Structures are given as C-alpha cells and as structure tokens.
Amino acid sequence: MEKNKYHILVVDDDDKIKELIKQFLVEKGLIVSTASNATEAKEKIEFFNFNLIVLDVMMPGQSGYELTKELKSSKNIPIILLTAKGEAENRIHGLEIGADDYLGKPFEPKELLLRIKNIIKSNSMENLLDENKIGEAELNLNKMTIRLNQKVKKINLAEKNILLKMLSSPGKIFSRTEIGKISKISQERSIDVMITRLRKKIELDPKNPKFLQTIRGSGYVLWIK
C-alpha cells in the first residue's frame, strides 16, 4: 500500500480522533484529507476523487447515516462508518443504507487500516473485472472475452484467474508454481500451453510478445504499457 498512494477522507467532529487517524494513516503511506461535518465533507468530495471515506455517525447537522445514504445514491465511494454505538441494530442499519463496513469506538488504528486495505483491494479487483486494455487488446473479464483486431475471443476460467492476478501486479514475475496454483494446473507443459494461448489472444505478434513475456529461469511477467 505504501507504493500506491490512496486518498482517504476522514470525517469526524472530534478533532483529536480525526487527527490521530490522519497521522496513523499518513505514516502508513496513505494520503488523508479531513472534514469536521457533512457539509465540509461534500465540498471536498466535489473537488477530490477519494478511494474511501471514514465517516463518524454522530455529528452535528447531517449525521453519518444520512450522509452515507445521500452519497450512495449518486456515487460509488466505499464508506466505513465509525460510531460509539456498537449494538447489532446500528451496524445492520449502517450496512442496509450502503456502508461497506462498520467499526465501533474505541478501536485500534491497525484494525481500521486492515479494513481500509481489504475494501480497497476488493474494490480494485472488481474494477479489474470491467474493461481493461493490454496494448491493443480490450479485455472484459466479466464477460470473459478479449477483443483484438476486431476479433473477439473467449477465455476460460483458468485464463481469467491468471489475468486477474497479473493485472493486479503488473511487472511482477510469476513462477510456474504460482501460475499452477492460481490456474489449478499442475503440469508445467500445460501451463506453458495456456500462456501461449493467452499470447495469441492479447499480442499482435505472439511469437515476439511485447506484454506477456517469459523471464528465463523465473517464470512469466505481464507489462501493461
């Protein structure tokens, strides 16, 4: 997470809690903006693209519940609600109106960070399922198709899982063992055949691959640009 700067908005009328959360998250490599109430939060949301909002429920003016409901009706920003109320009915209400997670006060900052990471990771994986491009190839992993040179080719589940992992870590070398575990293919020869098939679907010149490359003695790597 330190290598990829995510922008978090922390909304809480308690300045002490707000600054403690900000300091902790900044130390962990995140970009953090703050707001003291719903009005201030909405102003910042209009100017910045936030990856996630940490939102206190009990605030003067518009409550965290009301703001969550309003935001979820028009935007797709993940929200973690913070509240001193830990009863099940309050947690359920928060989730029913669209909150992505719920954390009762007091809480450990490490737990908040873990929940932020999990939501961002999940959200990133969902985004990868939509349309992506590798060079000239247009991928839609939801539909399990790849379009290249006006031709649409289907991919199977093993190929989809490999592409998901590689797209989430461009430039990372995946060993044959790792690819075997992801694709549930045990034989090295079958893994090589699958990679060859994928190259034919995403490369303009599969025999001289530009994107899905072999690293001799190590495995395979995907370059997106």
N, C-alpha and C positions, 0 to 999 in steps of 0.2 A: 504493500500500500504506500510505502514511503516513496516509491519510484513514480507512482501515478497520483498526481495531486487531485483529490476530490474536494469539492466545495460544499461545506455543511453550513446550514443556518440554524443557530441555537436561539430559541425564543423563550424567554423566561423573565418575569418581572423581578425576580430575586437576583440582584446584581452579583452577589457573592457566588451563588451557584453557577450563574451564567459565565462568569469569568474563570471559575475553576474548570468547568467543562471545556471552555475555549482553550485555556492553557494546556490542558492534558491532550486534547485532540491535535493542537498545533505541534506539540512535542512529538506526536506520533506521525507527523507528516501530512496532516490534512490542512486545507485552507478553511478558515472558520470566520463567518460573519455572525453578528448577534443583533437581536431586536428585543425590546422590552415589552411589546404588546402586539396585538394582531395588526393594527394599523401600520406600525413600523415594519412589521414582517412583510405585509403585502406590498409596501413600497419597494422593499429590497428584492422581492420576488419578481417584480416587473423589470428590474434592471439587471439581475444576475440569473444565470442558469445554475440552480443548486442541484446537487446529486441526492441530497437528503435533508429533511428538516427534523430537528429535535425540538419538540414542542411541549411546553408546560400546559397542563389542562386548566389549572386555577389561575386565571389572570384577570385583572380589572378590564372592564369593557367586554369585548368579544372573547369568549372562552376558547380554550384549545379544541374542545369538541366542535364548537360552531365553526372555527376556522378550518378544521380538518374537513368538515362536511362541505364547506364552500370551495376549498381548494380542490378536493377530489372530484367535484362536479365539472371542473374545467381543465385541470392539469394532472399530469401523471408523475408527481414527485413523491417518492417514498417518505412516510412520516412515522417517527417514533414518538409516542406520547409519554410524557413524564407526569406523574401525579403522586401526591401523598396518600391518595386513596388506593388501597390495594385490593379491595373487595372484588370478587369474581364478576359481579354485575357491572361494575365500572369498566373492567377490562373488556368484557363482552360488548358493552356499548361502544367503546372506542374502536374495536375491530369491526363492528357492524356498520359504522359510518365511514369505514375505509382506511383506518390506520393500519400500517403494516406491522407494527409491533407496539408493545406497551411495557413500560418499566416503572415500578413503584419506587418512590423515595422513602428512605435513603437508598442509594445504590452505589455499587463500586464502579468507578470510571472505566475499569478494564472490561466490565460486563457491557457497558454502553458501547465501547469500542468494538467488542466482539459482535454485538447485534448490528452495528453500523456496517461492519465488514460483510456479514452474512447477507444483509439486504442488498448492498451494492453488488456483491458477487452474483446473487440471484438475479438482480435486475440486468446486469451486464450479460449474463448467459441468455436471458430472454431476448435481449436486443440482438444477440448474435444469431438467433433463430430467424430473424427477419432478413431482409435483403442485405447482402454484403457483396463486395467486389474483390476479386483477386485478379489483378491485371484487367484483362478484357472479359473475364468470366464473371457472370452475375449469378450469385448463389441465393437460393431461398431454402434454408434448411427446414423451415416449417413444412413446405411442400415437397422437400427432398428432391429439388431439381437444380440443375446448373445450365445456364444459357451461355453458349459461346458460338460466335459466328452464325447467329440466327438459328442455331440448333439447340433444342432443349433435351438434356439427357437426365435420366433418373439416377439417384444414388440409393444405395441400400443403407440399412441401419448402422452397420459397421463403419461405412464410409462417412456417414453423418457424424457419428461419435468422434471419429478421428479429426474431422474438420472442425468440430466444435472446440476440441481441446487445443488444436493447433492455432485456430483463430484467436483464442483467448490468451495465447502465449507466443505471438509472432517472434521469430528469431531464436526460439528455444529448440535445442536439439532433442528429439525424442528417440530413445533407443528402440531397437526391435522388441525388446522385452516390454517396454512401456506401451508400445503400439499394440502388442499382442494382448495385454491386459485390458486396454481400452476397447479394442475391437472384438475381444474374446476369440482371437485366432491364435492357435498355439504354434503352428509350423512356420518357420522363418520364410520358406519359399512362398507360402500363401500370403504372408504379409507383403513380400516384395511384389507379388502379382497384384494385390489390392492397390498398392502405391502406384504401380504402373497404370492401372485402370483410372485412378484419380487424375493422374497427369494428363491422360487423354481427354479428360473432361474439363480441365482448367487451364491447360497450357496450349498456346498457339503452336509451339514446336515441342511435343512431348519428349522427343529424343534429346533435346537440348533444353531441359527445363530451366525456367527463369525464377519460378516461385517455389515449387515443391522439389527441393534439392536433396541429393544424397550426400551425407558427410561420411566419407570413407572411414570405416572402422568404428563409427559412432552411432549412426542412425540416419534420421531424416529431419529436415527443418523446413518450415514454411515462412516465406517472406511475402508480406502483403504488398509492399510498394516495390 
